[in-house]
C-alpha cells in the first residue's frame, strides 16, 4: 500500500489526489472517478463534506499544510 497525501491549500480545502470511494447521504456507494477530491475545511459549503468554493466568499483564512499518511500494519 502506498502513502496517501492530503494537501490543505492556503485559505482553501483539503485536497486528496487519489481515487476515492465513499457513501453518500443515502448510504449509496460512490466513486470519484479517479479525480482529486476537495473536502471543505471552512464549514460553509452547501455540498458537505465537499468544497464548493464558499471559503472565498466568507474570507476563510488558514495555512497550507501537507499530510503524508502511511498504512498501518
Secondary structure, DSSP 4 states (H G I P E B T S, - for coil): ---EEEEE-TTS-EEE-S--EEE-TTS-EEE-TT--EEE-SSS--SSTTB--SHHHHHT-----EEEEEPPP-
